[in-house]
Amino acid sequence: MTVSPTPFALHPDRLFPPEPETRAIARNLYASVAELPIISPHGHTDPRWFADDAPFPDPARLFIVPDHYVHRMLYSQGARLEDLGVPRTDGGPVETDPRKIWRRFADNFHLFRGTPSWLWLNQAFTEVFGFHERLGSRNADKAYDHIAACLERPEFRPRALFERFNIEALTTTESPLDDLRHHRKMQSSGWRGRVLTAFRPDPVVDPAFPRFVENLAELGRIADCDVSTYDGYLAALAKRRAYFKSIGCTSTDHGHPTARTADLPKSEAAALYSRVRNGGASATDAELFRAQMLTEMARMSLEDGLVMQIHPGSVRDHNPAIFHAFGRDKGCDIPSPTDYVFALKPLLDRFGNERGLTIILFTLDETAFSRELAPLAGHYPALKLGPPWWFLDSPEGMRRYRETVTETAGFYNTVGFNDDTRAFLSIPARHDMSRRVDCAYLARLVAEHRLELDEAFEVAHGLAYSLAKSAYKL
């Protein structure tokens, strides 16, 4: 006997409070923001998608191969990344049949129950592709064929989806060594979609970054600066920032292991640069140099107006076997306790009171929200709080963030939401989740008579749209 797959649709009241009165308030608040344009000011989608506007190749390479959220869960349950089609750094064999990759994913889709990925993926399946069955082994091929057929149609190409998702602005992230050809191609194409770049200097400011010494040489070549000296190195970075800004960049992005900053005398900074420039820097020198460069980047942001983002606290590539076989960003980063009060003090002593500077702080350490980050952002004019980031970008993480941050920093020292994703199809689902969770939180404040209803509508609009647009100068 053939068992039919289970029909599926996401519930319209998902993530709203269970109490009828509070749920009704949340519904009304959500209705006022649900259709607002998406501001996606911090992410890692591939600009080539929008530059070339080529069809996405197949469901596996759209949903599975590039998404480390998917890799992480499946790997934890014994899947091999080779079997998921993830390329090896040595060019070794991996699965290339997208249907087989998809079947493995569908066979194990139950593993995502209770995770935000379950919501994101199901929202893409149902609302983007119109596939209204619960995914599993029995209908894996049916789902694959349905999505693959959609991807052949012009309305499912990257630019058409960008417009369908009502994205007003989206930011990708590039190294200072990137020539930004894809962004320039978009700009010259006549397409009106707004895809910006963000300046991510990690490859040339972190001595622990792969090929750091070679990267410095390439930086000097591209910028036409003598990077053998500290002054020449800083000049090269400033020139690359100016080039990024000329292409539309409004922000920088810094993914350091810690939030440590330093403000060394010029002679000491130059001597430190001389030590790290030749390779083989000690861990102590590498950390001090990263710390110094965060302060230098803040100085440059004050001069050129680029918004500065700092998101520390991730122990990158924790699993050396995965890193050596597959490279960076394959789902094995782990959160670490992070200090901000003392770590940021050198930078804040110099620039924290500057009203013309915006520094957006992220964390993976929830204990820092109420103890350190909210008090800091609730005082220093230069500081804003970024939204819950990886491992915290879940309904529970978002609720805890609002509860721990709002009492000290309020709403207006935060910057709304960003999705921080490589998975393009998850963008509307992630923003929808954030809007629902924020409206649920605001509804509770209204129900408890801690906020007037008209004020809640204003705050909901800010959290969904205007705070991010303002903070990122979009």
Backbone torsions as a table, in degrees:
resi	resn	phi	psi	omega
1	MET	NA	132.5	178.9
2	THR	-85.4	127.9	178.5
3	VAL	-97.1	124.2	-178.0
4	SER	-74.1	142.3	174.9
5	PRO	-60.3	155.1	-177.6
6	THR	-80.4	127.1	174.1
7	PRO	-59.8	150.5	-175.2
8	PHE	-145.6	139.4	170.5
9	ALA	-152.2	141.1	175.6
10	LEU	-69.9	139.8	-176.6
11	HIS	-72.8	136.8	-178.3
12	PRO	-64.6	-21.3	179.6
13	ASP	-99.5	16.7	-178.2
14	ARG	-57.9	139.0	176.8
15	LEU	72.8	3.6	176.2
16	PHE	-89.1	159.4	-178.9
17	PRO	-63.4	149.0	179.5
18	PRO	-75.2	-24.2	-178.8
19	GLU	-69.6	128.1	-172.9
20	PRO	-55.3	-44.7	-176.6
21	GLU	-65.7	-45.8	-179.4
22	THR	-69.2	-37.5	177.7
23	ARG	-62.0	-38.3	179.3
24	ALA	-63.8	-40.1	177.2
25	ILE	-64.1	-44.8	179.9
26	ALA	-60.5	-40.7	178.0
27	ARG	-58.4	-46.0	-178.3
28	ASN	-66.5	-41.0	177.4
29	LEU	-62.9	-46.3	-179.3
30	TYR	-61.6	-40.4	179.9
31	ALA	-59.2	-28.5	-178.0
32	SER	-78.9	-16.0	-176.8
33	VAL	-122.0	-9.9	-172.1
34	ALA	-58.3	-35.4	-175.6
35	GLU	-100.1	8.7	177.4
36	LEU	-64.2	150.2	175.8
37	PRO	-59.3	153.2	178.3
38	ILE	-90.7	126.7	168.7
39	ILE	-103.7	114.6	-177.1
40	SER	-117.9	80.5	-167.0
41	PRO	-88.5	2.1	-176.9
42	HIS	-151.7	106.6	-178.5
43	GLY	-162.6	-178.4	-172.6
44	HIS	-137.6	30.9	173.6
45	THR	-68.9	162.5	-174.2
46	ASP	-87.1	117.7	-179.4
47	PRO	-62.8	-21.3	178.1
48	ARG	-60.1	-33.8	179.7
49	TRP	-54.9	-45.6	-174.4
50	PHE	-84.2	-26.2	177.8
51	ALA	-71.1	-46.3	-177.1
52	ASP	-89.0	-26.7	-178.5
53	ASP	52.6	37.6	176.6
54	ALA	-82.0	153.9	177.8
55	PRO	-61.1	145.1	170.8
56	PHE	-63.9	139.5	-167.2
57	PRO	-68.5	-43.4	-176.4
58	ASP	-169.5	165.1	-177.9
59	PRO	-59.1	-35.3	-178.1
60	ALA	-66.7	-44.7	-179.4
61	ARG	-78.1	-9.7	174.2
62	LEU	-88.0	-46.1	-171.6
63	PHE	-101.2	-27.6	-166.0
64	ILE	-112.6	-56.0	-171.3
65	VAL	-58.2	-41.4	-176.5
66	PRO	-90.9	-1.7	-167.8
67	ASP	-105.5	106.4	-177.7
68	HIS	-70.9	-18.5	172.1
69	TYR	-62.7	-40.0	178.4
70	VAL	-70.4	-46.6	-179.5
71	HIS	-55.7	-46.1	-171.2
72	ARG	-58.8	-49.9	-177.4
73	MET	-65.3	-45.7	-177.8
74	LEU	-66.3	-39.5	178.4
75	TYR	-63.0	-38.5	-178.8
76	SER	-63.5	-21.1	-179.9
77	GLN	-104.0	16.3	170.9
78	GLY	102.2	-0.8	178.3
79	ALA	-70.3	147.7	174.4
80	ARG	-93.4	135.6	179.6
81	LEU	-62.3	-30.0	176.2
82	GLU	-59.7	-36.9	-178.6
83	ASP	-75.3	-12.8	176.0
84	LEU	-97.8	6.2	176.3
85	GLY	80.9	10.9	-178.7
86	VAL	-73.7	123.9	-176.4
87	PRO	-64.0	140.4	174.7
88	ARG	-87.2	148.6	179.8
89	THR	-68.2	-24.7	-179.9
90	ASP	-91.8	6.6	-179.7
91	GLY	74.0	11.6	-179.4
92	GLY	-65.0	168.2	-173.5
93	PRO	-68.9	137.5	172.6
94	VAL	-137.3	165.7	179.0
95	GLU	-63.7	130.9	179.9
96	THR	-115.2	-6.8	179.2
97	ASP	-84.1	108.2	-174.6
98	PRO	-63.4	-30.2	179.6
99	ARG	-67.4	-38.5	177.5
100	LYS	-65.6	-40.5	177.7
101	ILE	-61.4	-44.8	-179.5
102	TRP	-62.4	-41.7	180.0
103	ARG	-61.8	-41.0	178.1
104	ARG	-62.0	-40.6	177.9
105	PHE	-63.5	-49.2	-178.4
106	ALA	-64.1	-38.9	178.5
107	ASP	-59.1	-28.0	-174.2
108	ASN	-114.9	16.8	-175.9
109	PHE	-63.0	-25.6	178.8
110	HIS	-61.4	-21.1	-179.1
111	LEU	-63.8	-21.0	-176.0
112	PHE	-89.1	1.6	-179.8
113	ARG	-57.1	134.6	178.6
114	GLY	82.9	-4.9	179.5
115	THR	-98.7	158.8	174.9
116	PRO	-62.5	-29.5	178.5
117	SER	-60.1	-35.0	177.2
118	TRP	-58.2	-43.6	178.6
119	LEU	-68.2	-46.3	-177.8
120	TRP	-61.2	-47.6	-176.9
121	LEU	-65.6	-45.2	-179.3
122	ASN	-65.7	-33.4	177.6
123	GLN	-67.7	-37.4	176.3
124	ALA	-67.1	-44.5	-179.8
125	PHE	-60.2	-45.3	-173.0
126	THR	-83.7	-47.7	-171.3
127	GLU	-89.0	-27.9	178.8
128	VAL	-89.6	-44.3	-174.3
129	PHE	-105.9	-6.3	177.3
130	GLY	66.9	31.3	177.7
131	PHE	-100.1	108.8	-169.6
132	HIS	-110.3	53.5	172.7
133	GLU	-134.8	151.2	176.7
134	ARG	-72.8	120.8	-174.5
135	LEU	-68.7	139.0	176.7
136	GLY	-170.6	-170.8	-177.2
137	SER	-61.7	-37.0	-172.4
138	ARG	-68.3	-29.3	-176.9
139	ASN	-120.8	22.4	-178.5
140	ALA	-59.4	-49.0	-178.9
141	ASP	-66.1	-38.7	179.2
142	LYS	-61.9	-44.3	178.4
143	ALA	-64.7	-43.4	179.3
144	TYR	-58.2	-49.6	-177.3
145	ASP	-63.2	-39.0	-179.7
146	HIS	-64.3	-48.0	-178.5
147	ILE	-68.7	-40.8	179.7
148	ALA	-61.3	-39.4	178.5
149	ALA	-64.7	-39.5	177.1
150	CYS	-61.9	-42.0	-175.8
151	LEU	-65.2	-16.8	177.1
152	GLU	-80.5	-11.5	-176.5
153	ARG	-92.0	146.2	-175.6
154	PRO	-61.7	-28.4	-178.5
155	GLU	-72.9	-2.9	176.4
156	PHE	-110.3	13.6	173.0
157	ARG	-76.5	161.9	-172.4
158	PRO	-56.0	-44.4	-177.2
159	ARG	-68.7	-38.9	179.2
160	ALA	-64.8	-40.8	177.6
161	LEU	-67.5	-38.9	176.3
162	PHE	-54.3	-45.9	-179.7
163	GLU	-71.8	-40.6	178.4
164	ARG	-62.1	-37.0	179.6
165	PHE	-73.8	-5.6	179.5
166	ASN	61.0	45.0	177.7
167	ILE	-85.7	119.2	178.8
168	GLU	-82.1	-38.8	179.0
169	ALA	-153.2	138.9	179.7
170	LEU	-136.1	136.4	-179.1
171	THR	-113.9	129.5	170.3
172	THR	-95.9	-177.6	-176.3
173	THR	-135.3	124.2	-177.2
174	GLU	-131.0	152.7	176.4
175	SER	-73.3	154.4	174.1
176	PRO	-59.2	-18.4	-179.3
177	LEU	-85.4	-6.1	-179.3
178	ASP	-77.1	137.8	179.2
179	ASP	-85.3	-1.9	177.1
180	LEU	60.0	31.1	-177.6
181	ARG	-61.4	-35.9	-178.0
182	HIS	-69.3	-37.2	176.6
183	HIS	-67.4	-39.7	177.9
184	ARG	-66.9	-36.1	177.8
185	LYS	-64.1	-41.6	177.0
186	MET	-60.6	-45.3	-176.1
187	GLN	-65.5	-32.4	-178.8
188	SER	-86.9	-5.2	-174.9
189	SER	-82.4	-17.8	-176.1
190	GLY	89.8	-6.4	177.0
191	TRP	-68.4	140.3	-173.6
192	ARG	-92.9	-3.1	177.5
193	GLY	-63.9	138.4	-174.9
194	ARG	-101.1	100.2	177.3
195	VAL	-117.6	115.9	-175.8
196	LEU	-108.2	165.8	174.1
197	THR	-106.9	155.6	170.0
198	ALA	-119.4	144.8	-175.5
199	PHE	-86.2	111.5	-177.7
200	ARG	-114.6	94.7	-170.4
201	PRO	-84.6	6.4	-175.2
202	ASP	-48.1	-42.6	-176.9
203	PRO	-61.3	-20.1	-177.5
204	VAL	-120.2	7.2	174.9
205	VAL	-123.6	-4.9	-179.4
206	ASP	-113.1	106.5	-178.2
207	PRO	-61.6	-16.5	178.1
208	ALA	-87.5	-3.4	-178.6
209	PHE	-71.9	141.4	179.0
210	PRO	-54.0	135.8	176.1
211	ARG	61.0	35.1	-177.2
212	PHE	-57.9	-46.2	-177.9
213	VAL	-63.2	-44.8	177.7
214	GLU	-63.7	-35.8	178.4
215	ASN	-64.2	-38.3	177.9
216	LEU	-62.2	-42.2	178.9
217	ALA	-62.5	-40.7	179.0
218	GLU	-67.6	-36.9	176.0
219	LEU	-59.6	-46.1	179.0
220	GLY	-61.6	-40.4	179.8
221	ARG	-64.8	-47.3	-177.2
222	ILE	-65.1	-42.8	-176.5
223	ALA	-84.9	-8.2	-177.2
224	ASP	57.1	50.2	179.3
225	CYS	-130.8	151.1	177.2
226	ASP	-84.6	98.6	-176.3
227	VAL	-86.4	12.2	174.2
228	SER	-73.7	-15.1	176.9
229	THR	-114.7	156.1	-179.7
230	TYR	-64.6	-41.8	178.6
231	ASP	-61.8	-41.0	179.1
232	GLY	-66.1	-37.8	177.5
233	TYR	-63.0	-46.8	178.6
234	LEU	-63.9	-38.0	178.1
235	ALA	-63.7	-38.5	178.6
236	ALA	-64.1	-42.5	178.0
237	LEU	-63.7	-41.6	178.8
238	ALA	-63.1	-38.7	179.0
239	LYS	-66.4	-40.1	178.4
240	ARG	-67.3	-38.3	175.2
241	ARG	-60.6	-42.5	179.4
242	ALA	-63.8	-39.1	177.6
243	TYR	-64.1	-46.1	177.4
244	PHE	-58.4	-42.8	-179.2
245	LYS	-64.0	-34.3	179.5
246	SER	-67.6	-20.9	178.7
247	ILE	-93.0	0.3	176.2
248	GLY	113.2	-0.4	-178.6
249	CYS	-60.8	137.5	175.8
250	THR	-121.9	-2.7	-173.7
251	SER	-148.4	158.8	171.0
252	THR	-115.1	164.6	-173.2
253	ASP	-144.8	125.4	-172.1
254	HIS	-129.1	112.8	-176.7
255	GLY	-106.1	61.5	-176.0
256	HIS	-81.5	156.7	178.9
257	PRO	-61.4	-34.6	-180.0
258	THR	-131.9	173.0	177.3
259	ALA	-95.3	13.8	-175.7
260	ARG	-62.2	136.6	174.4
261	THR	-126.1	161.3	178.8
262	ALA	-146.4	156.2	177.1
263	ASP	-136.6	75.0	-174.4
264	LEU	-76.4	151.5	167.9
265	PRO	-57.3	150.7	-173.9
266	LYS	-55.5	-40.3	-178.1
267	SER	-66.5	-38.4	179.3
268	GLU	-69.8	-39.0	178.1
269	ALA	-64.0	-39.8	179.4
270	ALA	-66.2	-40.0	178.5
271	ALA	-66.5	-38.3	177.1
272	LEU	-63.8	-43.6	178.2
273	TYR	-60.5	-40.5	179.6
274	SER	-60.8	-36.3	179.9
275	ARG	-70.8	-43.3	-175.7
276	VAL	-78.7	-24.3	-175.0
277	ARG	-66.1	-27.3	-176.2
278	ASN	-90.2	2.4	178.6
279	GLY	84.3	164.9	178.6
280	GLY	71.2	24.7	179.4
281	ALA	-64.6	144.1	175.3
282	SER	-68.6	161.6	177.6
283	ALA	-61.0	-34.7	179.0
284	THR	-66.1	-44.9	177.9
285	ASP	-64.9	-40.0	-179.1
286	ALA	-62.3	-44.3	-179.9
287	GLU	-66.7	-40.0	179.1
288	LEU	-66.5	-37.8	179.8
289	PHE	-67.5	-43.1	175.5
290	ARG	-58.5	-41.0	-179.8
291	ALA	-62.5	-44.5	178.3
292	GLN	-62.7	-38.7	-176.1
293	MET	-72.6	-26.9	173.7
294	LEU	-63.7	-40.4	177.9
295	THR	-68.0	-39.7	176.8
296	GLU	-63.4	-38.9	178.6
297	MET	-66.4	-35.5	175.9
298	ALA	-64.8	-41.3	177.1
299	ARG	-60.1	-44.2	-179.9
300	MET	-66.7	-35.3	178.2
301	SER	-66.4	-35.8	176.2
302	LEU	-63.8	-33.3	-178.7
303	GLU	-80.2	-42.9	-173.3
304	ASP	-103.2	-5.0	173.9
305	GLY	84.7	2.7	178.7
306	LEU	-72.7	133.1	176.8
307	VAL	-68.8	137.6	-175.7
308	MET	-107.2	128.4	177.2
309	GLN	-114.4	131.8	176.7
310	ILE	-122.6	118.2	176.6
311	HIS	-129.2	88.6	-178.6
312	PRO	-92.3	-176.7	168.6
313	GLY	94.4	6.5	176.0
314	SER	-103.5	122.1	172.5
315	VAL	-80.2	101.6	-172.0
316	ARG	-72.9	142.7	170.6
317	ASP	53.6	50.8	-176.2
318	HIS	-61.6	-30.0	-179.1
319	ASN	-97.1	102.9	-174.4
320	PRO	-64.7	-29.8	179.8
321	ALA	-64.6	-41.7	178.6
322	ILE	-69.3	-41.5	-179.4
323	PHE	-61.3	-46.6	-177.2
324	HIS	-69.2	-31.4	-178.3
325	ALA	-85.2	-33.5	-170.5
326	PHE	-126.5	-9.4	177.4
327	GLY	89.1	-167.6	-175.2
328	ARG	-72.7	161.6	169.8
329	ASP	59.6	46.4	178.2
330	LYS	-116.5	27.5	170.2
331	GLY	90.2	10.7	-179.1
332	CYS	-116.5	38.5	169.9
333	ASP	-90.4	145.8	-174.6
334	ILE	-129.5	134.8	177.5
335	PRO	-65.2	151.2	-180.0
336	SER	-137.0	148.2	173.9
337	PRO	-55.6	139.4	-172.9
338	THR	-135.4	131.1	175.9
339	ASP	-94.2	136.9	176.4
340	TYR	-120.1	-38.2	-173.3
341	VAL	-57.5	-50.8	-179.1
342	PHE	-86.7	-33.1	-177.3
343	ALA	-64.3	-39.7	-176.3
344	LEU	-87.2	-8.4	-171.2
345	LYS	-57.9	-44.3	178.2
346	PRO	-57.2	-42.3	178.3
347	LEU	-66.4	-45.0	-177.1
348	LEU	-69.2	-33.6	176.2
349	ASP	-58.6	-34.5	-177.3
350	ARG	-89.7	-39.2	-170.0
351	PHE	-127.5	-3.1	-172.8
352	GLY	-62.8	-24.8	-178.0
353	ASN	-94.2	5.0	-178.6
354	GLU	-78.9	116.3	-179.4
355	ARG	-76.7	-14.4	178.5
356	GLY	-91.3	6.7	-178.5
357	LEU	-117.6	137.7	174.4
358	THR	-122.4	119.6	175.7
359	ILE	-118.7	120.2	-178.6
360	ILE	-102.2	121.8	-176.4
361	LEU	-101.6	133.6	174.1
362	PHE	-116.2	165.6	174.7
363	THR	-151.7	156.2	166.0
364	LEU	-109.7	2.9	-177.9
365	ASP	-107.3	97.3	-176.3
366	GLU	-60.6	-28.1	-178.8
367	THR	-64.9	-17.6	-178.8
368	ALA	-82.6	-17.0	-174.8
369	PHE	-59.6	-58.1	-176.1
370	SER	-81.7	-30.5	-175.5
371	ARG	-78.8	-37.9	-171.1
372	GLU	-125.1	-53.6	-168.4
373	LEU	-70.0	-46.4	179.8
374	ALA	-63.0	-44.7	175.5
375	PRO	-61.8	-38.4	178.6
376	LEU	-64.6	-50.2	-179.0
377	ALA	-69.0	-25.5	177.2
378	GLY	-76.9	0.3	178.0
379	HIS	-124.5	-55.5	-170.5
380	TYR	-76.1	126.0	-179.3
381	PRO	-60.5	-27.8	-175.6
382	ALA	-78.2	-14.7	-170.3
383	LEU	-100.8	140.5	168.5
384	LYS	-131.3	160.3	178.4
385	LEU	-103.6	126.1	172.6
386	GLY	-74.4	163.2	-179.0
387	PRO	-74.0	171.9	176.1
388	PRO	-55.4	131.4	-173.0
389	TRP	-105.7	-176.2	-175.7
390	TRP	-39.3	137.6	-172.7
391	PHE	78.1	-19.9	177.6
392	LEU	-113.3	-5.0	-178.0
393	ASP	-84.4	57.2	-179.1
394	SER	-128.3	163.6	177.9
395	PRO	-54.5	-44.4	-179.9
396	GLU	-66.0	-42.6	178.5
397	GLY	-62.4	-40.3	179.3
398	MET	-66.7	-40.6	178.1
399	ARG	-64.0	-46.7	-179.8
400	ARG	-61.6	-37.7	178.6
401	TYR	-59.3	-50.7	-179.3
402	ARG	-61.5	-41.9	-177.1
403	GLU	-67.1	-35.9	-175.5
404	THR	-89.2	-25.0	-174.7
405	VAL	-93.9	-39.4	-168.8
406	THR	-62.9	-37.2	-175.2
407	GLU	-62.5	-24.0	-177.9
408	THR	-111.1	-43.4	-176.1
409	ALA	-97.0	-12.3	-176.1
410	GLY	70.5	-169.2	177.9
411	PHE	-87.7	-31.0	-167.5
412	TYR	-88.7	0.5	166.6
413	ASN	-98.6	12.6	172.0
414	THR	-112.1	170.8	-171.0
415	VAL	-124.2	34.0	177.7
416	GLY	72.3	-137.2	-173.3
417	PHE	-129.2	146.0	163.9
418	ASN	-137.2	153.5	-169.3
419	ASP	-94.5	-20.0	174.0
420	ASP	48.9	49.0	-172.0
421	THR	-123.6	152.6	167.2
422	ARG	-95.7	-13.2	-174.1
423	ALA	-94.5	95.8	-173.5
424	PHE	-55.3	-41.6	-175.6
425	LEU	-67.6	-14.9	-179.7
426	SER	-87.6	-9.4	-173.2
427	ILE	-58.5	-52.9	-179.8
428	PRO	-63.2	-34.2	179.6
429	ALA	-67.1	-40.4	-179.9
430	ARG	-66.1	-44.0	178.8
431	HIS	-66.3	-37.3	177.1
432	ASP	-62.6	-42.8	177.8
433	MET	-58.9	-46.8	-179.3
434	SER	-61.7	-43.3	-179.8
435	ARG	-63.5	-40.0	179.1
436	ARG	-66.4	-44.7	-178.9
437	VAL	-65.3	-43.0	179.4
438	ASP	-65.0	-40.0	178.5
439	CYS	-67.1	-35.6	175.9
440	ALA	-64.0	-40.8	179.0
441	TYR	-65.6	-44.9	179.0
442	LEU	-64.0	-37.8	178.7
443	ALA	-60.9	-38.4	178.4
444	ARG	-65.1	-40.8	177.8
445	LEU	-62.0	-39.3	178.2
446	VAL	-66.7	-45.9	-178.6
447	ALA	-62.6	-30.7	179.0
448	GLU	-89.5	5.7	178.8
449	HIS	60.1	37.2	175.2
450	ARG	-103.5	-5.6	-179.3
451	LEU	-154.2	137.3	176.7
452	GLU	-76.9	151.8	-174.9
453	LEU	-61.9	-42.3	-179.4
454	ASP	-64.9	-33.5	176.1
455	GLU	-67.5	-38.7	179.4
456	ALA	-61.9	-39.2	177.4
457	PHE	-63.3	-40.1	178.2
458	GLU	-65.2	-44.2	-179.6
459	VAL	-65.3	-41.5	179.6
460	ALA	-58.1	-42.2	177.7
461	HIS	-62.5	-42.8	179.8
462	GLY	-63.6	-45.9	-177.8
463	LEU	-66.3	-32.6	-177.8
464	ALA	-83.4	-25.1	-168.6
465	TYR	-146.4	-62.7	-163.2
466	SER	-74.2	-30.3	179.8
467	LEU	-65.5	-42.8	178.0
468	ALA	-66.2	-41.7	-179.0
469	LYS	-61.5	-41.2	-179.8
470	SER	-72.5	-48.3	-174.6
471	ALA	-61.5	-38.8	-177.2
472	TYR	-93.2	8.8	176.0
473	LYS	57.1	47.0	-179.3
474	LEU	-107.1	NA	NA
